[in-house]
Amino acid sequence: MAVSVLGTVQLALVFQSCSTTSKLQEGEQLYNGMQLNIKPYDNEKLPPEVVTDLTKAVDVKPNNAWPLITPYKRTPLPLGLWVYNHMNDSSKGLKGWIYNKFVEQPVLVEGVRPEARTKMLRELLDNNGYFGSNVTYNIVDGKNPKKGKIIYDVDVTSPYLIDSIVYLDNSTKLGHLVDTIAKRSRYLQKGSRFCIDSLELVRTKIANTLRNLGYYYFRPEYIEFLADSLITPHHVALKLTFADKTPAMSMRQYRVGNIYTSVLRRSRANPGIPDTLHTDKGEIYVYKPSRLRKNLIPSCITFRKDRIFSVWDMDRTQSKLSRLGIFSNIQLQPVPADTSAKNPVMDLYVTCQFDRPMEATLEANVVSKSNSYLGPGLVLGVTNNNIFGGAEKLSVQFNANYEWQTGHNKGSVFNSYEFGLTGSLAFPRLLAPKFIRRMERDLNWTTVSLGADVMNRPHYFKLADFHAGITYEWRPSRNVLNQLTLFKLTYNKLIHTTPSFDSIMQANPAVALSFESQYIPEISYTYTWDKFFEREKINGLNFTFTIIEAGNIFDGIYRLCGVKGEKHLFGTPFSQFVKGQAQLVYNRRLVRGSDQWLVSRLLIGAAHAYGNSSQVPYSEQFYIGGANSIRAFAVRSLGPGSYRPPKDMQNGYFDQTGTFKFEFNAEYRFPIISVLHGAVFVDTGNIWLLKNDPLRPGGQIKGKTFFKELALGTGVGLRVDLGMIVVRGDLGYGLHAPYYNDTPHYFNIKPKNAFAFHLAIGYPF
């Protein structure tokens, strides 16, 4: 240890003693960082966006800057500069590799151009209403006169405020619309700070609104604000007007004319023969042979003839056609039909080209735990995106997981596995009675599914799961997704058990009840809200809430019929419970314009059985750990609470599950080079029982032991982000296990048992 520390100190001294300015010419000075001193008028706090803009104007980073702590100062060890000054590009071998890998051209004070940046600062302050502010800079030399630090001093004056606003002439329809939009803007109010960026937002808002009201050719630059700061001291008088030479075409309101849609085949070499379909949404030219229902295209076109032509309708039409998933290219081209008419119209030409109808997906993951368990997982899916010609999606998905034991704990026949096959048919519309109101903003989907899963735990049991259901999906707004599973029926069946498993179940009735053969008739609803709050996507939130109820309708029917006691469906008991889960994911971009993110997730879930059931079915209970959870632990290896199965039964007779779940994750994601990204993460959480189980001591949730029973792990990860697919490898390191682990300390996991590696597709959250 002493040798290692001594070596580190010696290395640091070597770097410090090496010159980083030896190759500089006479008069050149190495840029050693900057400091921005902003002195607001009368200690008034500047708006955060103004401070951000001022900082960005001078944010030239020196060589080997601190990436996160203080990016405008150099680190103590400027490796890139040392290589530049003491090696050259003609070096061979190790020196050549070091030069090519680490060399950095010096950033000079002259190259930073502080004079130009002080001018930029003055212009930014003027644009934000701080006229007459004083901006200066000073170059401070360090011990070495060839190194200089730039200090910018900004003395900010009090801001100019909007004193009065003169609007357009309301005698014309266009003038009245512009005035109405402008008056509703929160940026354009008497007493507000004068800001050119705010006026630009007002102009953009006016233009966008007008384009949705039929003025398709109107642009923001056709609106001008004339400003006068001489009428009232320290105030600005504004006048809203149309720009000179505004095209007459942009001031005319267009209505929808004829709509022409061409549906092209995928093969350009053999375009086929067009077939004309006459619909209430215009003429549709379908190039045969192709499979297309007559009403599919009209259901996606939101335009109506003779109505006002709206850009919003163009966006909605484009979105609906894209969500069908059957076209590789979609183009919408508006063309004015008669510009001289008193009431001009705009014809719309829509061109769609078919994509490949079949697609396949493949997901794989591998988990390796230091306790000698190893297992791969596979998800294979095949989809026909246009099975009946109406963009119906027929999908078949096969999933499989296999796990075996290696090393000194290797068993003779350890072959734990799970596999399942699910088929689904999705329709791009609600298959529901006509009186149910449809959401017209986006496509609605109805999905019918049927599937089966088999789980095998060697030496203990084999469990089968059969399920079928129907789900509705619709988007009432851009940021909201609703999913309603109107009905789902699941049948759990223990196919095979061993004497060892049977004896364990006899000793633990609560666990045995969760494994019993039963029907699970469910109704569930999921609400998802997803939004970024800025155009630059700085802060984003994703909130998902799911509620599931099972057996209540059947129980009510049986009660109306006078049936008491345990109730059965087809001779088998059905489960009755309620389950809820909420998840909040927060995304924060740490540096504007960069790909550095801090992503965190909070997840809480609970399930409670009642009525016809005393235990929540095994398949509906919570578990924790694995590639998308607490990555320092294998899946289903924690909980409930501080309970830990006997060593000879761990990962054996039943998976560790519970009826309450809490989990929190935080992950810093950053780019490394090209498509290679890195991550540092911290995960914590556990599962508990809401009802006490004497045979699983420590499993019930209790307030006084809650934080102590949270498992804690950290780790690092590498990701290959190819855009359409992300291949992820995470190495987790366990810090704290919720169960007693032969040590009274908080960090109670031995290093040799602390590592877990996960290979997966996609981000964990």
Secondary structure, DSSP 8 states (H G I E B T S, - for coil): -HHHHHHHHHHHHHHHHS-SSTT--TT--EEEEEEEEEE-GGG----HHHHHHHHHHT----TTB-SSS-TTSB-S--HHHHHHHH--TT--HHHHHHHHHH-----BHHHH-HHHHHHHHHHHHHHTT-TT-EEEEEEEE-SSTTEEEEEEEEE-----EEEEEE---TTSHHHHHHHHHHHT-SSS-TTSB--HHHHHHHHHHHHHHHHTTT-TT--GGGEEEEEE-SSSTTEEEEEEEE-TT--GGGGS--EEEEEEEEEE-S-SSS--EEEEEEETTEEEEEEES----TTHHHHH----TTSB--HHHHHHHHHHHHHTS-EEEEEEEEEES-TTSSS-EEEEEEEEEE--SEEEEEEEEEEEETTSEEEEEEEEEEEETTSSSS--EEEEEEEEEEEEE-GGG--SS--EEEEEEEEEEEESS--S-TTS----SS--EEEEEEEEEEEEETTTEEEEEEEEEEEEEEEEETTEEEEEEEEEEEEEEEEEE-HHHHHHHHH-HHHHHHHS-EEEEEEEEEEEEEEESSTT--EEEEEEEEEEEESHHHHHHHHHTT--SS-EETTEEB--EEEEEEEEEEEEESSTTS--EEEEEEEEEEEEE-TT-SS--GGGSB---STTS-TTS-TT-S-STT----GGGTTTSS---BSEEEEEEEEEEEEEETTEEEEEEEEEEEEEBSS--TTSTT-B--GGGTTTT-EEEEEEEEEEE-SS-EEEEEEEEEEE-SS--S--SSS---GGG-EEEEEEES---
